[in-house]
Amino acid sequence: MRKRKSDTARFFAPFLAGAFLFFAAPTAAVRATTPAVCAAAEIGEDTAAAGGKFVSDRLPRGVKIDGVLVGGMNRKKAAKLLRRLLAEKVPKLTIKTPKGSYTFAYPQIGFSDDLEELLLTAEKNGEYASRVRYFLNGEKTQTDYICDNNECAALDAEARFSSEGFVYEKERAGVFCDRARLQKDVAAALCAEATRGEDGVLRFPTVALKTRPLSPKKTEYAVKRDTKKLSSFTTYFNEDDKSRSGNIALAARRIDGTTVRPEEEFSFNAAVGARTKENGFQEAKVIQDGEFIIGVGGGVCQASTTLYNAAVLAGLKITSRKPHSLAVHYVEPSRDAMVSSYSDFKFKNTHTYPVYLSMKVRGDAITVTFYGRDEGYRYKIVSEKIGEVPPPDPVEKIGNYEGTIREGKAGIKSQAYLETYLYGKLVKREKLRTDTYAPIRGIVGKKRTENK
């Protein structure tokens, strides 16, 4: 039996090109892809002969298909007429979702039929009913579009920290759409019997989108639990010394509101920047080579020292710290942290949660506070003097004054211990460091001798 080229491809093409989504709300266009068929159907092709006999291009008299008299018509014209009538009777499909309903009609709902076979084999006065199978054009694209409009990811609660403090964003539940189930339910509905509603419209059984809630991993309660105060430490200064107090305040502002993530290392020098006039710092007293001199950035070491003590009391790991060459007045020995262009103070957050750093200057006080997850640990630093370093003999200064200009002062040998408490019980005591602070040489004035 010789076959002619099938008209099937020509029949499907308009359906693929013209797929649209209809909503209970305004209509929106959606791309169409290859049709997904409810049940595959091979459509027979027109032939010039059947069973070795010649077949006329016209149908035998009296032939009815789907109740339509097509006897004597050209087979191709009959097929075109019957398919137009079938298209007019394509039922609608509605998919209900939490965000509204989506309604599909022809040509979004396409169909296949066995008209080619019926028209080829129809006999005189025969009455026939076509077999029609329905499918949703671009099924995956359409169902993905619906799910994309209904699905949303769960959002964890979040804490945002700045120099202004904490702002909390509440968690939000998400929605999961069962995409595979939706495709199966659509295919099943298109294979089911359509019914006519009170409005006279044929409809397939309604499909309901299956969803389930997605719970966030972190709630606002859990986030707030991770922002409890871990430690706080305060030192005091002379606020009448405007240059020095200004330097302390500037360093504090550049650190205040910092978040240190797990395994992140904090660098004081990186956060504060170079102590130069161009960077906003002023001249004040600094320690250099065992002497107090005037230098740019004086007072910044008090900020680093206050930060050091708060970091230790928060259980953070100190990775870089050096003492001053001379003991300072604002903390006990072995509790200072000197910084300079060649010496940095650093610590590492070895906790599994972020720590948040507040550094405030109010009046004559600088206070550093750490926030994070309170696991019940408390820390105490114990400073001990273990010896002295005698001052060297005073140096004479020839001038117009005779007497003590500066008293000599012994240096200090000291050490610091860290005590760890868990819910009030001492569980560990360890040495932090041992330091030696240089003595201060005295200065004695001696009048210049006049030659006679």
ABEGO torsion letter per residue (X at the ends): XBBBBBAAAAAAAAAAAABBBBBABBBBBBBBBBBBBABBBBBBBBBABBGGBBBBABBBBGBBBGGBBABGBBAAAAAAAAAAAAAAABBBBBBBBAAEBBBBBOAABBBBBAAAAAAAABBBGBBBBBBBBBBBBGAAAAAAAAAAAABBBBBBBBBBBBAAEBBBBBBBBBBBBBAAAAAAAAAAAAABBBBBBAAGBBBBBBBBBBBBBBBBABBAAAAAAAABBABBBBBBBBAABAAAAAAAAAAAAAABGBBBBBGBBBBAAAAAEBBBAAAGBBBBBBBBGGBBBBBBGBGAAAAAAAAAAAAAAAGBBBABBBBBABBBAABBBGABBBBBAABBBBBBBABABBBBBBBBBBEABBBBBBBEBBAGBBBBBBBBBAEBBBBBBBBBBBBABBEBABBBBBBBBBBBBBBBBBGGBBABBBBABBBBBBBBBBBBBBBBBBBX
